[in-house]
Amino acid sequence: MPSQVIANVIRGETVESVHRGHVIILGGDGEIIFSLGNPKTVTYFRSAAKPLQAIPFVASGAADEYGFSEEEIALACASHSGEQRHVRVAELMLERIGLTEAHLRCGAHLPFYEKEAERMQRANEYPTQLHNNCSGKHAAMLATAKFTGADIASYDSSANPVQQEILRVLSIFSEVPEDKIGIGIDGCAAPNFAMPLAAMAKSFLSLISPPEHLGSQLRDAAARVVSAMSKNPELIGGTERLDSMLMHAAEGRIISKVGAEGVWLCGLLPGEKYPKGVAIALKVEDGDDRRARPVAAAAILKNLGVIAADALPDLSPMPIKNRRGDRVGRVEPCMSGF
């Protein structure tokens, strides 16, 4: 199946552009609730893999050995916006393991939160690696390396035992053999993983409702990661970030994780309506992160009854404004059959 239109960009009442993509929604027993496009499409997790990359950090005992808090576990799963709170939590994570920002290998960039980036530029402050949206993930990888005796100088190498264990966990949770998982390098210089979109959804289903065959160690680690994320939505993204907005709107009933190039994974936690949970995987074909993804994500959660129909009014549909701020169009979801 080819990709399908998931969002229309409308100026006035004329469709000016379209965004195509793929969607799959799995029920708690792995049954397909809804699909659009081709769920067998292979793409990279990008940052949507972070909750799974954090599993070895918890399961190995590193998080407990160094006394990491639930907030710090949440930041290990985050694509944070570099706000002062995020930077401080990342700094505390490194302090707990006796390392510094210099040990990180993720690179530096200005905060995603524009107001903080502007403040820093006015104050002639330069960003550090702590501002990198992946600094929490990298701090957790360093902690795992130090605790398990792996080389901390090469913790980001595919050959390092930390990355090998992450690959093993990805394989277990997604049910894709390790040798069938594509390996590439992410924007933060750590390995990243390519697999079918349907397998990504399966990995999140295993995360929110781990099956017995995972064993108690992985099941307990998954529960702690999910708890940390659901209780700390502002750490997973930040001000004006999609993950935080969706998780706040859902009032603790989901974990949401975006990835670059238009990827979004979401787990609806087990509850009365969905006793075994629901997993969602979305890939915007053209890699759009700012128009199609938020509009489609909000529409999916509204259709599933997870967030109120009138919630997030600026996301679904999303207003298009001109330079004066006048509303001149909209981006609206277009998912036939849903």
C-alpha positions as CSV (number, residue, x, y, z in Angstrom):
1,M,0.0,0.0,0.0
2,P,1.3,3.5,-0.8
3,S,1.2,6.3,1.7
4,Q,-2.1,8.1,2.2
5,V,-3.0,11.7,2.8
6,I,-3.1,12.4,6.6
7,A,-3.3,16.2,6.6
8,N,-4.5,18.9,4.2
9,V,-3.0,22.4,4.3
10,I,-5.9,24.8,3.4
11,R,-5.6,28.5,2.5
12,G,-9.0,30.1,2.3
13,E,-11.0,27.1,1.2
14,T,-8.4,25.7,-1.3
15,V,-6.2,22.8,-0.5
16,E,-2.7,24.2,-1.1
17,S,-0.5,21.3,0.1
18,V,-0.9,17.8,1.4
19,H,1.1,15.6,3.8
20,R,1.1,11.9,3.3
21,G,2.1,9.2,5.7
22,H,1.4,5.9,7.4
23,V,-0.5,5.0,10.6
24,I,-1.1,1.9,12.6
25,I,-3.0,1.5,15.9
26,L,-2.7,-1.8,17.8
27,G,-5.1,-3.1,20.4
28,G,-3.9,-4.8,23.6
29,D,-3.7,-8.2,22.1
30,G,-1.8,-6.9,19.0
31,E,-4.9,-6.7,16.8
32,I,-5.0,-3.9,14.3
33,I,-7.6,-1.3,15.3
34,F,-6.8,1.0,12.4
35,S,-4.2,1.4,9.7
36,L,-3.5,3.8,6.9
37,G,-0.9,3.6,4.2
38,N,1.6,0.9,4.6
39,P,2.5,-0.1,8.2
40,K,5.3,-2.3,6.9
41,T,7.2,0.8,5.9
42,V,10.7,0.7,7.4
43,T,11.9,3.8,9.0
44,Y,14.0,5.0,11.9
45,F,12.6,5.3,15.4
46,R,14.7,8.5,16.0
47,S,14.0,9.9,19.4
48,A,10.8,7.9,19.7
49,A,13.1,5.0,20.8
50,K,14.2,6.8,24.0
51,P,11.8,5.1,26.4
52,L,13.1,1.8,25.1
53,Q,16.7,3.0,25.2
54,A,16.2,3.8,28.9
55,I,15.2,0.2,29.8
56,P,18.8,-1.1,30.3
57,F,19.5,1.9,32.4
58,V,16.8,0.8,34.8
59,A,16.9,-3.0,34.4
60,S,20.7,-3.1,34.9
61,G,20.4,-1.6,38.4
62,A,22.3,1.6,37.4
63,A,19.4,3.9,38.1
64,D,19.1,2.5,41.7
65,E,22.8,2.3,42.3
66,Y,23.2,6.0,41.7
67,G,20.0,7.0,43.3
68,F,18.3,8.4,40.2
69,S,14.9,10.0,40.9
70,E,11.7,9.4,38.8
71,E,12.3,12.9,37.3
72,E,15.7,11.8,36.1
73,I,14.4,8.6,34.7
74,A,11.9,10.7,32.8
75,L,14.6,12.9,31.4
76,A,16.4,9.9,30.1
77,C,13.3,9.3,27.9
78,A,13.0,13.0,26.9
79,S,13.5,15.2,23.9
80,H,13.5,18.2,26.1
81,S,13.5,21.8,25.0
82,G,16.5,23.0,26.9
83,E,14.7,25.0,29.5
84,Q,16.5,25.7,32.7
85,R,14.8,22.9,34.6
86,H,15.8,20.4,31.9
87,V,19.4,21.5,32.0
88,R,19.5,21.3,35.8
89,V,18.1,17.8,35.9
90,A,20.6,16.6,33.3
91,E,23.4,18.2,35.3
92,L,22.2,16.4,38.4
93,M,22.2,13.1,36.6
94,L,25.9,13.5,35.7
95,E,26.7,14.7,39.3
96,R,25.2,11.5,40.6
97,I,27.7,9.4,38.7
98,G,30.7,11.6,39.3
99,L,31.0,12.8,35.7
100,T,30.5,16.2,33.9
101,E,29.1,17.7,30.8
102,A,32.5,17.1,29.1
103,H,31.8,13.3,29.2
104,L,28.7,13.7,27.1
105,R,29.1,13.0,23.3
106,C,25.8,14.4,22.1
107,G,27.0,17.8,20.9
108,A,25.6,21.2,21.8
109,H,22.7,23.2,20.3
110,L,20.5,26.1,21.4
111,P,17.4,25.2,23.4
112,F,14.4,24.2,21.4
113,Y,12.3,26.6,23.5
114,E,12.7,29.8,21.6
115,K,12.3,32.2,24.6
116,E,15.2,30.5,26.4
117,A,17.3,30.5,23.3
118,E,16.6,34.2,22.8
119,R,17.4,34.9,26.5
120,M,20.7,33.1,26.1
121,Q,21.6,35.0,22.9
122,R,20.9,38.3,24.5
123,A,23.0,37.4,27.5
124,N,25.8,36.1,25.3
125,E,25.5,32.7,26.8
126,Y,26.6,29.7,24.7
127,P,24.8,26.4,24.7
128,T,26.4,23.4,26.2
129,Q,25.7,19.7,25.6
130,L,23.3,19.9,28.6
131,H,21.0,22.0,26.3
132,N,21.0,19.2,23.8
133,N,17.5,17.6,23.7
134,C,19.1,14.2,24.2
135,S,21.3,15.0,27.2
136,G,19.2,13.0,29.6
137,K,19.4,9.9,27.4
138,H,23.2,10.3,27.1
139,A,23.6,10.8,30.8
140,A,21.6,7.6,31.4
141,M,23.8,5.7,28.9
142,L,26.9,7.0,30.7
143,A,25.5,5.8,34.0
144,T,24.8,2.4,32.6
145,A,28.3,2.2,31.1
146,K,29.9,3.2,34.4
147,F,27.8,0.8,36.5
148,T,28.3,-2.2,34.2
149,G,32.0,-1.6,33.6
150,A,31.7,-0.6,29.9
151,D,34.0,2.0,28.4
152,I,32.5,5.4,29.2
153,A,34.6,7.1,26.5
154,S,32.9,5.1,23.8
155,Y,29.4,4.6,25.3
156,D,27.9,5.9,22.1
157,S,29.6,3.4,19.9
158,S,27.5,0.6,18.3
159,A,30.1,-1.9,19.6
160,N,29.9,-0.7,23.2
161,P,28.1,-3.2,25.5
162,V,25.6,-0.4,26.5
163,Q,24.5,-0.1,22.9
164,Q,24.5,-3.8,22.3
165,E,22.1,-4.2,25.3
166,I,19.8,-1.5,23.9
167,L,19.7,-3.3,20.6
168,R,18.8,-6.5,22.4
169,V,16.0,-4.8,24.3
170,L,14.7,-3.2,21.1
171,S,14.6,-6.7,19.5
172,I,12.8,-8.2,22.5
173,F,10.1,-5.5,22.7
174,S,9.5,-5.2,19.0
175,E,9.9,-8.9,18.2
176,V,12.2,-8.1,15.4
177,P,15.4,-10.2,15.3
178,E,18.5,-8.1,16.0
179,D,20.1,-8.8,12.6
180,K,16.9,-7.5,10.9
181,I,17.1,-4.1,12.7
182,G,18.7,-1.4,10.6
183,I,21.4,0.7,12.4
184,G,22.1,4.3,11.7
185,I,23.5,7.3,13.6
186,D,21.1,9.7,15.2
187,G,21.5,13.5,15.3
188,C,22.9,13.1,18.8
189,A,25.6,10.7,17.5
190,A,24.2,7.6,19.3
191,P,23.0,4.6,17.3
192,N,19.4,4.5,16.1
193,F,17.2,1.8,14.8
194,A,15.1,1.1,11.7
195,M,12.3,-1.4,11.5
196,P,8.7,-1.6,10.2
197,L,6.3,0.9,11.6
198,A,4.1,-1.9,12.8
199,A,7.0,-3.3,14.8
200,M,7.5,0.1,16.4
201,A,3.9,0.0,17.6
202,K,4.4,-3.5,18.9
203,S,7.4,-2.3,20.9
204,F,5.3,0.4,22.6
205,L,2.6,-2.1,23.3
206,S,5.2,-4.3,25.0
207,L,6.3,-1.2,26.9
208,I,3.0,-0.2,28.4
209,S,1.6,-3.7,28.8
210,P,4.7,-6.0,29.0
211,P,4.0,-9.7,28.4
212,E,5.0,-12.3,30.9
213,H,7.7,-13.7,28.6
214,L,9.8,-10.6,29.1
215,G,10.6,-11.7,32.6
216,S,10.3,-9.7,35.8
217,Q,13.5,-7.6,35.3
218,L,12.3,-6.1,32.0
219,R,8.7,-5.9,33.0
220,D,9.6,-3.9,36.2
221,A,11.9,-1.6,34.2
222,A,9.2,-1.0,31.7
223,A,6.7,-0.1,34.4
224,R,9.1,2.3,36.0
225,V,9.9,4.0,32.7
226,V,6.2,4.4,31.9
227,S,5.4,5.7,35.3
228,A,8.2,8.3,35.1
229,M,7.0,9.5,31.8
230,S,3.3,9.7,32.6
231,K,4.0,11.6,35.9
232,N,6.4,14.1,34.4
233,P,5.1,15.2,31.0
234,E,6.8,18.6,31.2
235,L,10.2,16.9,31.3
236,I,9.5,14.7,28.3
237,G,9.2,17.7,26.0
238,G,8.7,21.1,27.6
239,T,6.8,24.3,26.9
240,E,5.2,24.2,23.5
241,R,6.4,20.7,22.8
242,L,4.0,18.2,21.4
243,D,4.7,15.3,23.8
244,S,4.0,17.5,26.8
245,M,0.9,19.1,25.3
246,L,-0.7,15.7,24.5
247,M,0.2,14.1,27.8
248,H,-1.2,17.0,29.8
249,A,-4.4,16.9,27.7
250,A,-4.7,13.2,28.3
251,E,-4.3,13.7,32.0
252,G,-1.9,10.8,32.7
253,R,-3.5,8.3,30.4
254,I,-0.8,8.1,27.7
255,I,2.9,8.2,27.1
256,S,3.8,10.2,24.0
257,K,7.2,10.3,22.2
258,V,8.1,12.1,19.0
259,G,11.0,11.3,16.8
260,A,12.6,13.5,14.1
261,E,11.4,13.2,10.5
262,G,7.8,13.0,11.4
263,V,7.7,10.0,13.7
264,W,5.3,9.7,16.6
265,L,4.7,6.8,19.0
266,C,2.1,6.7,21.7
267,G,0.9,4.3,24.3
268,L,-2.5,4.5,25.8
269,L,-2.1,3.0,29.3
270,P,-4.3,0.1,30.3
271,G,-7.6,1.4,31.8
272,E,-11.3,0.8,31.8
273,K,-11.8,1.5,28.1
274,Y,-8.7,-0.3,26.9
275,P,-7.8,-2.9,29.5
276,K,-4.6,-4.0,27.8
277,G,-3.7,-0.6,26.4
278,V,-3.3,0.6,22.8
279,A,-0.2,1.5,20.8
280,I,0.0,4.1,18.0
281,A,2.7,4.6,15.4
282,L,2.8,7.4,12.9
283,K,5.2,8.3,10.1
284,V,4.8,11.5,8.1
285,E,6.3,10.6,4.7
286,D,7.9,13.9,4.0
287,G,9.4,14.1,7.5
288,D,7.2,17.1,8.6
289,D,7.3,17.7,12.3
290,R,5.4,20.9,12.6
291,R,2.2,20.7,10.6
292,A,1.1,17.1,9.8
293,R,2.3,15.3,12.9
294,P,0.7,17.4,15.6
295,V,-2.6,17.7,13.7
296,A,-2.7,13.9,13.0
297,A,-1.7,13.0,16.6
298,A,-4.3,15.2,18.2
299,A,-7.0,13.9,15.8
300,I,-6.1,10.2,16.5
301,L,-6.3,10.8,20.3
302,K,-9.6,12.6,20.0
303,N,-11.1,9.8,17.9
304,L,-10.0,7.3,20.4
305,G,-11.7,9.3,23.2
306,V,-8.4,9.8,25.1
307,I,-8.6,13.6,24.9
308,A,-11.7,15.8,24.7
309,A,-12.9,16.9,21.3
310,D,-12.5,20.6,22.3
311,A,-9.0,20.1,23.7
312,L,-5.9,21.5,22.0
313,P,-7.9,23.8,19.7
314,D,-4.8,25.1,18.0
315,L,-3.6,21.6,17.0
316,S,-6.5,20.0,15.2
317,P,-7.1,21.9,13.1
318,M,-4.0,24.0,13.3
319,P,-4.5,27.7,12.2
320,I,-2.4,29.2,9.5
321,K,-1.7,32.9,10.0
322,N,-0.1,35.6,7.9
323,R,2.7,37.9,9.0
324,R,0.1,40.2,10.7
325,G,-1.3,37.4,12.7
326,D,-4.5,37.1,10.8
327,R,-6.0,33.6,10.5
328,V,-6.0,32.8,6.7
329,G,-6.2,29.0,6.7
330,R,-5.8,25.8,8.5
331,V,-4.1,22.4,8.6
332,E,-6.7,19.7,9.2
333,P,-6.5,15.9,9.6
334,C,-7.5,13.7,6.7
335,M,-7.5,10.1,7.6
336,S,-10.1,8.2,5.7
337,G,-12.0,5.5,7.6
338,F,-11.0,6.7,11.0
